Amino acid sequence: MSLNELARRAGIRGPSLHAIIHGKTKVVKSTTLVGLANALGVPMQDLIKGRGGKPSRTLDNEAQALFSQLEDRDKLAILAALRALQKKP
């Protein structure tokens, strides 16, 4: 699949995918990782593994790995709750 097709399937813009692939994006949103993992048909954890195939042990990566194991409806519920929390002053 082309990079443009991957971006389309993941629900992101082509330039955003290019920046991620080439290391220009330092922090990738969890929703972007979920979209990419789904488009590629792989677990999200496979996208966040460090060099040597070992996952990085940062809290963010641990949370993303756990998030990837959830059912889609549970992911959506968590994202909705996080968005609601962001709107509160």
N, C-alpha and C positions, 0 to 999 in steps of 0.2 A: 504494500500500500504506500502511496506517496505521502510526503509530509503534509501536503495540503489536505489530503483525504483524512489523515490521522487528526489533524487540527479540527476539521469539520466534525468528525465523529466524536471527538472529545469535547466539542462545544467551546473551543477557544480560537483565537485569531492565529493565522499563520505566523506573523511576526513574533507573537508571544511564544509559540512553540519553538521557533528558531532561537530565540533568546534563551530558553530553557536548555535546549540541546547543546548550545555553545557556551554554557556556563555564565551567561551575562545576567541571568536572573538568580539572585542569591537565595531568595525565599519563594517557594512555590506554594500557593494556596492549596489546602487539602481538597477543595472541590475540583481544582485543576488536576491534582493527582488522581482523584477518583475517576474523573472523566477520561484521563489518559489510560489508566489501568483498564477501565471498562472497554474503551475503544480497542485496546491491544489484546484484551481477553486474558490478562494476567492479574495476579494479586497485587494490590498496591505496594505491599512490602517489597516486591521484586523491583519496583521503581526507586525505592529509597535505600537500597543496599549500598554500603560503602565499598571501597576498593577491596578486592579479594573475595567478594561475595558475602562479606559479613555486614549485617546491618549496623549502622551507627547507633550508639546507645544514648542518644540525647532524648530528653523527655518528649520533644516534638516528634521524633521518629517513632518512639514507642507508642505515642498516642495515635499516630497515623497508621501504624501497623495494626493496632487494635481496631481502629475505625474501619479498616479495610475488611475485617472479618465479619462486620455487621451485615444484616439484611438491608436491602435498599430502603425499605420503609423506616427502619430504625435510623439509618444515616440521615434521611430527610427530616425525621423528628428532631434529631440532635442539631442539625444545621438550622432548623427553624427556631429552636430554643436559643442557640447562640446568636442568631440575628436579632431576636427579641431582646436579649441581654445587651447587645450593642446599642440598641435604640434608647435604653434607659439612661437618664443623666447620672 
